[in-house]
Amino acid sequence: MLTIRLQRVGRKNQPVFRIVLAEKHRAAQKKAVETLGVYNPRNKEFTAKEERIKHWLGKHIQLSPTVHNLFVTKKLIDAKKVRAWQPRRKAQEAKPQPSPEASPSAKATGDIPAGTAAVPTETPAT
């Protein structure tokens, strides 16, 4: 399956991207089927082979979300932008850890939560 995506070719701290047609499941730095343009995010320079892009879009080739948004900005396609990037959730927000004191299974089995001292309860002798 083919997709149109970005391939980074710039130097360290100076990114420049090629817009390439490549296999979807192949690494981004590997051989591309065709180079369709160049995008420089530092000075917003954008050059593209518009007729080749229209040709591949006519064949229903998928776009990466970033390339889709770039083409919408440059008015190569008429569509709405898509969500291309989502920040990672912190581990604490993703799964709240239940406290062992609040769990009913710990009270039912008589387990003592880790880090607490066991206090013996004395029963009055009669």
Secondary structure by P-SEA (a helix, b strand, c coil): cbbbbbbbcccccbbbbbbcccccccccccccccccccccccccccccaaaaaaaaaaacccccaaaaaaaaaacccccccccccccccccccccccccccccaaaaaaccccccbbbbbbbcccc
